[in-house]
Amino acid sequence: MNIANFPVYTVSQVNGYVKSLMDEDELLTGLLVRGEISNYKCYPSGHHYFSLKDEQGSLRCVMFRGDAMRLRFRPANGMGVVAFGRVSVFPRDGQYQLYCSELMEDGRGALDEAFERLRRRLEAEGLFDPAAKQPLPRYPNKIALVTSPVGAAVRDMLRILGARWPLAEVLVVPVRVQGQEAAGEIAAAIHRLNNRADIDLIITGRGGGSKEDLWAFNEEVVARAIYLSNIPVISAVGHEPDVTIADYAADLRAATPSNGAELAVPDRNEELARLAQLSGRLARALQGRLTAGRRELARLKNSRALTNVKAPIQDRRLALDDLRRRMSLALRSETDRGRQALSACQTRLPLAEKARLATQRGRLGRLAAGLDALSPLKVLGRGYAIARRGDTVVSSVGQARPGDWLEVLVSDGALLCEVKDKEERAWQ
């Protein structure tokens, strides 16, 4: 074999190629691995590094800080665990390792695997989408408890609901919360409650127990019933470390049944204190308004406009008299200046211009008298009338027809007349 024909790659290229192959392998992108922890180290950065080993081999693992913060136990060397993650290559070292996103104690492996498979599938379908969560009513009137009618859990919830918010009516919907029939009963109860118009909130859950005891709340049928509910649902299952599929699907997860009751309703003592605070603020605000109003009333009461009603009128009269006086003086001054200017002009005019001006004045007087004699008003004053139709003067019989309305102008007004008939005449 002639190796001279083979291309030459760098180490980084080889590591990158192997990484791409592993990242594209569907099996390696998400798998569960069982083994025993060894060489466990937690660095100040919060990242966890360890190996998983069995009788025949060892696998390097890393769990980053964000994933490690969700751990509910402290990993240690020699502990049997089941890890979920993806296998890939770290290009710098050229070694493959398991990038672990979740870590579970072994011994409950079958249930945990079933839990994880269902959780991932429902999450991919959007059943846990935060955008689909409904807000809880601030003051619920009627709350339904979907739980076992016996046991400490239901008693605790009833006690806390009654103590915190006695105005709410509580309906206990009895179901089995353990066993093969439990999941179906819980889902059916949630569906029935959604057919009612008087339920404001649903709390479903039970007290603590083993993984097997709580398994009814890990069933798909319960998760889908909660997701499809138009009524907000609080999941209150087990103790605080217990996490179920119902918790992911619910609108709100409570650590315990008692905590679920606390989250469902407000505390009446806190509400009364808040009302008292608001009442005090309102009273102080009203008192402030009243005090300001009294001050304003006292100011107005002592004002000159009320103590001496005639004073503003007298002030206005004095101002008016002063204005008249100043206007009279100004008019008189302007008139005097005009007369003086006219006199000065006439004085400066030569005799010929004065004679011509007198002639023009006489002519203007005669023309004005002639215009006055020809004025229609003078004609009307002598007893004559003028007939008009709109803006047109009617001067002939032919300009009007029976039924027309005419405006007849006389000396002191106008008459609105209807033409009944017409007759042509030749006036001599």
C-alpha positions in Angstrom: 0.0 0.0 0.0 1.4 3.3 -1.1 0.7 5.8 1.7 2.1 8.6 -0.3 -1.3 8.9 -2.0 -3.2 9.5 1.3 -4.0 13.1 2.4 -2.5 14.4 5.6 -4.8 15.8 8.4 -4.0 17.7 11.5 -4.9 16.3 14.9 -7.7 18.9 15.3 -9.2 17.9 12.0 -9.3 14.3 13.0 -10.8 15.1 16.4 -13.4 17.4 14.8 -14.3 14.7 12.3 -14.8 12.1 14.9 -16.9 14.6 17.0 -19.1 15.4 14.0 -19.7 11.6 13.5 -20.7 11.1 17.1 -22.9 14.2 17.3 -24.9 12.9 14.3 -25.4 9.5 15.8 -29.0 9.4 17.1 -28.1 6.8 19.7 -25.3 8.8 21.2 -27.4 12.1 21.4 -29.4 10.8 24.3 -28.9 7.6 26.3 -29.0 6.2 29.8 -25.8 4.7 31.3 -25.7 2.7 34.5 -22.4 2.4 36.4 -20.4 3.1 39.6 -19.0 6.5 40.2 -15.2 6.8 40.5 -12.6 9.6 40.5 -15.4 12.1 41.4 -14.4 15.8 41.7 -16.4 18.9 42.1 -14.5 22.0 41.0 -15.0 25.6 42.3 -16.7 26.4 39.0 -19.5 24.1 40.0 -18.8 21.5 37.2 -18.7 17.9 38.2 -16.1 15.5 36.7 -16.2 11.7 37.3 -16.1 8.3 35.6 -18.7 5.6 35.4 -17.3 2.0 35.5 -18.4 -1.5 35.5 -16.6 -4.8 35.5 -15.2 -4.5 32.0 -14.7 -0.8 31.3 -14.8 2.9 32.3 -16.4 6.0 30.8 -15.4 9.6 31.5 -18.3 11.9 32.4 -18.8 15.6 33.0 -21.9 17.4 34.5 -21.9 21.2 34.1 -23.0 23.5 36.9 -26.5 24.3 35.5 -27.4 20.6 35.4 -25.6 19.8 38.7 -27.7 22.3 40.6 -30.8 20.1 40.0 -29.3 17.1 41.8 -31.3 15.9 44.8 -28.4 13.9 46.3 -24.6 14.3 46.8 -22.7 12.0 44.4 -19.8 10.0 45.9 -17.2 7.5 44.8 -18.6 3.9 44.8 -22.2 5.0 44.4 -24.3 3.2 41.8 -26.1 5.7 39.5 -27.9 6.0 36.2 -26.7 8.9 34.1 -28.6 10.5 31.2 -26.7 12.5 28.5 -25.0 12.5 25.2 -21.6 11.1 24.1 -19.3 13.3 22.2 -15.6 14.1 21.8 -13.8 17.0 23.6 -11.6 18.1 20.6 -8.8 19.5 22.7 -8.0 16.1 24.4 -9.3 13.8 21.6 -11.2 11.8 24.2 -14.8 11.0 24.2 -17.0 11.4 27.3 -20.6 11.4 28.5 -22.0 14.9 28.8 -24.3 14.2 31.7 -27.5 16.3 32.0 -29.2 14.2 34.7 -28.0 11.8 37.4 -30.2 9.3 39.4 -29.4 7.0 42.1 -29.5 3.4 40.9 -31.9 0.8 42.4 -35.0 2.5 40.9 -33.6 2.4 37.4 -36.7 1.0 35.6 -39.1 3.6 37.0 -36.6 6.4 36.5 -36.1 5.4 32.9 -39.8 5.3 32.3 -40.2 8.6 34.0 -37.5 10.2 31.9 -38.8 8.8 28.6 -42.3 10.1 29.3 -41.0 13.5 30.5 -38.9 14.0 27.4 -41.8 13.0 25.1 -44.4 15.2 26.8 -42.0 18.1 27.0 -41.3 17.8 23.2 -45.1 17.9 22.6 -45.3 21.2 24.6 -47.3 20.0 27.6 -44.8 21.7 30.0 -44.5 24.9 28.0 -44.5 27.9 30.5 -46.5 29.9 28.0 -49.4 27.5 28.4 -49.6 28.0 32.2 -52.8 29.7 33.5 -52.6 32.3 36.3 -54.3 31.3 39.5 -57.4 33.3 40.6 -56.5 35.8 43.4 -59.6 35.2 45.4 -61.1 31.8 44.4 -64.7 31.3 45.4 -64.8 27.5 45.0 -61.9 25.1 45.2 -61.9 21.4 44.3 -59.6 18.9 46.0 -58.9 15.9 43.8 -57.4 13.5 46.3 -58.1 10.7 48.7 -60.9 11.5 51.1 -59.0 9.9 54.0 -55.5 10.6 55.3 -53.5 13.5 56.7 -53.1 15.3 53.3 -56.8 16.2 52.8 -57.2 17.2 56.5 -54.2 19.5 56.3 -55.5 21.1 53.1 -59.0 21.7 54.5 -57.5 23.1 57.8 -55.2 25.5 56.0 -57.8 26.6 53.5 -60.3 27.3 56.2 -57.8 29.2 58.3 -56.4 31.3 55.5 -59.5 32.1 53.5 -62.8 30.9 55.0 -64.8 32.7 52.3 -63.8 29.9 49.8 -66.0 26.9 49.5 -64.1 23.6 49.3 -65.3 20.6 47.4 -63.6 17.2 48.0 -63.6 15.0 44.9 -62.7 11.5 46.3 -60.3 9.4 44.1 -57.8 6.7 44.7 -54.2 8.1 44.7 -52.4 4.8 44.6 -52.7 1.6 42.6 -53.5 0.7 39.0 -56.9 2.5 38.9 -55.7 5.7 40.5 -54.5 7.5 37.4 -57.7 7.0 35.5 -59.8 8.2 38.5 -57.7 11.3 38.9 -57.9 12.2 35.2 -61.7 11.5 35.0 -62.3 13.7 38.1 -60.4 16.6 36.4 -62.4 16.2 33.2 -65.7 16.2 35.2 -64.8 19.3 37.1 -64.1 21.1 33.8 -67.8 20.5 32.8 -68.8 22.7 35.8 -69.0 26.5 35.8 -68.6 27.0 39.5 -65.1 25.7 40.1 -62.3 28.3 40.2 -59.3 26.2 41.1 -58.3 22.5 41.3 -55.7 21.1 43.7 -54.7 17.5 43.1 -52.1 15.5 45.1 -51.5 13.3 48.0 -49.1 12.8 50.9 -45.6 11.4 50.7 -44.6 7.9 49.9 -42.2 5.9 47.8 -41.7 6.3 44.1 -44.1 3.5 43.5 -46.7 5.0 45.8 -46.6 8.3 43.9 -46.5 6.7 40.4 -50.2 7.6 39.6 -49.1 11.2 39.2 -46.4 10.1 36.7 -49.0 8.6 34.3 -49.5 10.2 30.9 -53.3 10.2 31.3 -53.1 12.5 34.4 -50.6 14.8 32.7 -52.8 15.3 29.7 -55.9 15.8 31.8 -54.1 18.6 33.7 -52.8 20.2 30.5 -56.2 20.2 28.9 -58.0 21.6 32.0 -59.5 25.1 31.5 -59.5 25.4 35.3 -56.1 26.2 36.8 -54.5 23.2 38.5 -52.1 23.0 41.4 -50.1 19.8 41.7 -49.3 19.0 45.4 -47.7 15.6 45.5 -45.5 14.1 48.3 -42.7 15.9 50.0 -40.6 18.7 48.6 -37.9 16.5 47.0 -40.5 14.5 45.2 -41.0 15.6 41.5 -43.7 14.0 39.3 -44.9 14.4 35.8 -48.0 16.1 37.2 -45.8 18.8 38.6 -44.4 19.6 35.2 -47.9 19.7 33.6 -49.7 21.7 36.3 -50.1 25.5 36.2 -48.3 25.6 39.6 -46.2 23.0 41.5 -46.5 22.9 45.3 -43.9 21.3 47.5 -46.5 19.5 49.7 -50.3 19.3 49.9 -50.1 21.9 52.8 -48.1 24.2 50.6 -50.6 23.7 47.8 -53.4 25.0 50.1 -51.2 28.0 51.1 -50.6 28.9 47.5 -54.2 28.5 46.5 -55.7 31.3 48.7 -54.5 34.5 50.2 -54.0 34.9 54.0 -57.0 36.7 55.4 -54.9 38.3 58.1 -52.5 39.8 55.5 -55.5 41.0 53.4 -57.1 42.6 56.5 -53.8 44.3 57.3 -53.5 45.5 53.7 -57.1 46.8 53.8 -56.4 48.6 57.1 -53.3 50.2 55.5 -55.3 51.3 52.5 -58.1 52.6 54.7 -55.6 54.6 56.7 -54.0 56.0 53.5 -57.5 56.9 52.2 -58.5 58.6 55.5 -55.2 60.6 55.5 -55.8 61.6 52.0 -59.3 62.7 52.7 -58.2 64.6 55.8 -55.6 66.4 53.7 -58.2 67.4 51.1 -60.6 68.6 53.8 -57.8 70.6 55.5 -56.8 72.2 52.2 -60.5 73.0 51.4 -61.0 74.6 54.8 -57.9 76.8 54.2 -59.2 77.8 50.8 -62.6 78.5 52.2 -61.1 80.7 54.9 -59.1 82.6 52.4 -62.1 83.2 50.2 -64.2 84.2 53.2 -61.7 86.9 54.1 -61.2 88.0 50.5 -62.1 91.6 49.5 -64.5 90.2 46.9 -66.8 88.8 49.6 -66.3 91.3 52.5 -67.0 94.2 50.1 -69.2 93.1 47.2 -69.3 96.6 45.6 -65.6 97.1 45.7 -64.8 95.2 42.4 -67.6 97.1 40.6 -66.3 100.4 42.0 -62.8 99.5 40.8 -64.1 98.8 37.3 -66.1 102.0 37.2 -63.0 104.0 38.2 -61.0 102.2 35.5 -63.7 102.9 32.9 -63.9 106.6 33.8 -60.1 106.9 33.5 -60.2 105.1 30.2 -63.0 107.5 28.9 -61.0 110.5 30.1 -57.8 109.4 28.3 -59.8 108.6 25.1 -61.4 112.0 25.2 -58.1 113.7 25.6 -56.6 111.7 22.9 -59.5 112.4 20.5 -59.4 116.1 21.3 -55.7 116.2 20.7 -56.0 114.5 17.4 -58.8 116.8 16.3 -56.9 119.9 17.2 -53.8 118.6 15.3 -56.0 117.9 12.2 -57.6 121.3 12.3 -54.2 122.9 12.7 -52.9 121.0 9.7 -55.9 121.9 7.6 -55.7 125.5 8.5 -52.0 125.5 7.7 -52.7 124.0 4.3 -55.5 126.5 3.5 -53.3 129.3 4.6 -50.5 128.2 2.3 -52.9 127.7 -0.8 -52.8 130.6 -3.4 -55.9 132.6 -4.2 -56.5 130.8 -7.5 -56.4 127.4 -5.8 -58.8 128.6 -3.1 -61.3 129.8 -5.8 -61.0 126.5 -7.7 -61.5 124.5 -4.5 -64.7 126.5 -3.7 -66.0 125.9 -7.3 -65.4 122.1 -6.9 -67.2 122.1 -3.6 -70.2 123.8 -5.1 -70.2 121.3 -8.0 -70.0 118.4 -5.5 -73.0 119.7 -3.6 -75.1 119.9 -6.8 -74.1 116.4 -7.9 -75.0 115.0 -4.4 -78.4 116.8 -4.5 -79.0 115.3 -8.0 -78.1 111.8 -6.8 -80.3 112.2 -3.8 -83.3 113.2 -6.0 -82.7 110.1 -8.2 -82.3 107.7 -5.3 -84.9 104.8 -5.2 -85.4 105.6 -1.6 -86.7 109.0 -2.5 -89.0 107.4 -5.1 -90.4 105.0 -2.4 -90.8 107.9 0.0 -93.2 109.6 -2.6 -95.6 106.6 -2.5 -94.2 104.4 -5.2 -93.1 100.7 -4.8 -90.6 98.4 -6.5 -91.4 94.7 -7.2 -88.6 92.1 -7.2 -88.4 88.4 -7.9 -85.2 87.3 -6.3 -82.5 89.7 -7.4 -84.4 90.7 -10.5 -86.5 93.9 -10.6 -89.9 93.2 -12.2 -90.6 96.1 -14.6 -93.0 94.4 -17.0 -96.1 92.3 -16.7 -94.5 89.7 -18.9 -91.8 89.1 -16.2 -94.3 87.5 -13.8 -96.7 84.7 -13.9 -99.7 83.7 -11.7 -98.4 81.8 -8.7 -95.1 83.7 -8.5 -94.0 85.2 -5.3 -92.8 88.8 -5.4 -91.0 91.0 -2.9 -92.6 94.5 -3.1 -90.4 97.2 -1.6 -92.1 100.2 0.1 -90.7 103.1 2.0 -90.6 101.4 5.4 -90.1 97.7 4.5 -91.1 95.0 2.1 -94.3 93.0 1.3 -94.2 89.3 0.2 -97.0 89.0 -2.4 -98.3 86.1 -4.5 -99.4 86.9 -8.1 -103.0 85.8 -8.6 -103.5 87.3 -12.0 -102.0 89.8 -14.3 -103.3 92.6 -16.7 -101.5 94.6 -19.2 -102.2 98.3 -19.3 -100.8 101.3 -21.2 -100.2 104.1 -18.8 -100.8 107.7 -20.1 
